[in-house]
């Protein structure tokens, strides 16, 4: 197996594509090209299997990353109100058609005496997104991770995404957006808190 050395985010505790079977990926892409009627030996396609293998190592790096590692270090802080990080850009791969979907995630939590570095929430999104996914599960996974590892009094996660499996094939509805949410604790139990989150995210 080939081992890529450069991760998409750079440092040692970030998302780094660990070893994948590049030779097998190259063979699979070559066979796919032949199966759709292309000539994998023509000039424009000669390097495509290698490019796709390296791309898959990057876009599926989350399969070899435990998102919980980004929530291990927390800080004592008395702050009883909502903490919201909004507009966290992400891209993922729909597990049904292996086509990209991309958009923004918004994560809010109600601290219970401890907070986490704000960039770590973005890293959690990356780790969960960079694997074959469906948006509904991705939203739930992020909420569960933050709720469990921060022991928060409440967590609210909202994900907005455009799915190319809807825009380039099938119904071909470009511009359609999918919005999913997952509420835990205080965001689920208290409508006023949930409404505050929605107003902060959507401006209403």
For each residue, the residues with C-beta under 8 A, 3 or more apart:
1: 19 20 21 22 23
2: 19 20 22 23
3: 18 19
4: 7 16 17 19 54 57 58
5:
6: 16
7: 4 10 11 14 15 16 17 61
8: 15 16 17 58 61
9: 14 15 16 123 126
10: 7 14
11: 7 14
12: 16
13: 69 70
14: 7 9 10 11 123
15: 7 8 9 61 62 65 123 126 127 130
16: 4 6 7 8 9 12 61 65
17: 4 7 8 20 57 58 60 61 64
18: 3 61 64
19: 1 2 3 4
20: 1 2 17 25 53 56 57 60
21: 1 24 25
22: 1 2 25 26 50 53 54 57
23: 1 2 26 27
24: 21 27 28
25: 20 21 22 28 29 49 52 53 56
26: 22 23 29 30 49 50 52 53
27: 23 24 30 31 49
28: 24 25 31 32
29: 25 26 32 33 48 49 52 53
30: 26 27 33 34 40 49
31: 27 28 34 35
32: 28 29 35 36
33: 29 30 36 38 39 40 45 48 49
34: 30 31 37 38 39 40
35: 31 32
36: 32 33
37: 34
38: 33 34 42 45
39: 33 34 42 45
40: 30 33 34 45 46 48 49
41: 45 46
42: 38 39 45 46
43: 46
44: 48
45: 33 38 39 40 41 42 48
46: 40 41 42 43
47: 50 51
48: 29 33 40 44 45 51 52
49: 25 26 27 29 30 33 40 52 53
50: 22 26 47 53 54
51: 47 48 54 55
52: 25 26 29 48 49 55 56
53: 20 22 25 26 29 49 50 56 57
54: 4 22 50 51 57 58
55: 51 52 58 59
56: 20 25 52 53 59 60
57: 4 17 20 22 53 54 60 61
58: 4 8 17 54 55 61 130
59: 55 56 91 93 130
60: 17 20 56 57 63 93 130 131 132
61: 7 8 15 16 17 18 57 58 64 65 130
62: 15 65 67 126 127 128 129 130 131
63: 60 130 131
64: 17 18 61
65: 15 16 61 62 69 127 130
66: 69 127
67: 62 70 71 123 124 127 128 141 142 145
68: 71 72 145 149
69: 13 65 66 72
70: 13 67 120 121 123 124 127
71: 67 68 74 116 120 124 145 146 149 150
72: 68 69 149
73: 116 117 120
74: 71 114 115 116 150
75: 114 115 116 117
76: 113 114
77: 111 113 114 115
78: 113
79: 83 111 115
80: 110 111
81: 110
82: 108 109 110 193 196 197 200
83: 79 108 109 110 111 115 118
84: 106 107 108 197 200 201
85: 88 106 107 108 118 121 122
86: 104 106 107 200 201
87: 104 106
88: 85 104 105 106 107 121 122 125
89: 102 103 104
90: 102 103 104 105 125 126 129
91: 59 100 101 102 129
92: 100 101 102 129 130 131 133 135 138 161
93: 59 60 98 99 100 101 131 132 133
94: 97 98 99 100 101 132 133 134 163 164 165
95: 98 132 133 134
96: 134 165
97: 94 165 169
98: 93 94 95 132
99: 93 94 163 164 165 168 169
100: 91 92 93 94 164
101: 91 92 93 94 133 135 161 162 163 164 165 178
102: 89 90 91 92 161 162
103: 89 90 159 160 161 162 177
104: 86 87 88 89 90 159 160 161
105: 88 90 125 139 142 157 158 159 160
106: 84 85 86 87 88 156 157 158 159 160 201
107: 84 85 86 88 121 124 125 142 146 155 156 157
108: 82 83 84 85 155 156 157 187 197 200
109: 82 83 146 147 150 152 153 154 155 156
110: 80 81 82 83 152 153 154 155 185 186 187 193
111: 77 79 80 83 114 115 150 152 153
112: 150 151 152 153
113: 76 77 78
114: 74 75 76 77 111 150 151
115: 74 75 77 79 83 111 150
116: 71 73 74 75 120 121 150
117: 73 75 120
118: 83 85 121 122
119: 122 123
120: 70 71 73 116 117 123 124
121: 70 85 88 107 116 118 124 125 146
122: 85 88 118 119 125 126
123: 9 14 15 67 70 119 120 126 127
124: 67 70 71 107 120 121 127 128 142 145 146
125: 88 90 105 107 121 122 128 129 142
126: 9 15 62 90 122 123 129 130
127: 15 62 65 66 67 70 123 124 130
128: 62 67 124 125 131 133 138 141 142 145
129: 62 90 91 92 125 126 133 138
130: 15 58 59 60 61 62 63 65 92 126 127
131: 60 62 63 92 93 128
132: 60 93 94 95 98
133: 92 93 94 95 101 128 129 137 138
134: 94 95 96 137 138
135: 92 101 138 139 159 161 163 178 180
136: 139 140 180
137: 133 134 140 141
138: 92 128 129 133 134 135 141 142 159 180
139: 105 135 136 142 143 157 158 159 180 181 182
140: 136 137 143 144 182
141: 67 128 137 138 144 145
142: 67 105 107 124 125 128 138 139 145 146 157 159 182
143: 139 140 146 147 155 156 157 182 183 184
144: 140 141 147 148 184
145: 67 68 71 124 128 141 142 148 149
146: 71 107 109 121 124 142 143 149 150 152 155 157
147: 109 143 144 150 151 152 154 155 184 185
148: 144 145 151
149: 68 71 72 145 146
150: 71 74 109 111 112 114 115 116 146 147 155
151: 112 114 147 148
152: 109 110 111 112 146 147 155 184 185
153: 109 110 111 112 185 186
154: 109 110 147 183 184 185 186 187 188 189 190 193
155: 107 108 109 110 143 146 147 150 152 182 183 184 185 187
156: 106 107 108 109 143 181 182 183 184 187 194 197
157: 105 106 107 108 139 142 143 146 181 182 183
158: 105 106 139 179 180 181 197 198 201
159: 103 104 105 106 135 138 139 142 179 180 181
160: 103 104 105 106 177 178 179
161: 92 101 102 103 104 135 177 178
162: 101 102 103 166 167 175 176 177 178
163: 94 99 101 135 166 167 176 178
164: 94 99 100 101 167 168 169
165: 94 96 97 99 101 168 169 170
166: 162 163 169 170 171 172 173 176
167: 162 163 164 172 173 174 175 176
168: 99 164 165 172
169: 97 99 164 165 166 172
170: 165 166
171: 166
172: 166 167 168 169
173: 166 167 176
174: 167
175: 162 167
176: 162 163 166 167 173
177: 103 160 161 162
178: 101 135 160 161 162 163
179: 158 159 160
180: 135 136 138 139 158 159
181: 139 156 157 158 159
182: 139 140 142 143 155 156 157
183: 143 154 155 156 157 187 188 194
184: 143 144 147 152 154 155 156 187 188
185: 110 147 152 153 154 155 188 189
186: 110 153 154 189 190 193
187: 108 110 154 155 156 183 184 190 193 194 197
188: 154 183 184 185 194
189: 154 185 186
190: 154 186 187 193 194
191: 194 195
192: 195 196
193: 82 110 154 186 187 190 196 197
194: 156 183 187 188 190 191 197 198
195: 191 192 198 199
196: 82 192 193 199 200
197: 82 84 108 156 158 187 193 194 200 201
198: 158 194 195 201 202 204
199: 195 196 202 203 204
200: 82 84 86 108 196 197 203
201: 84 86 106 158 197 198
202: 198 199
203: 199 200
204: 198 199
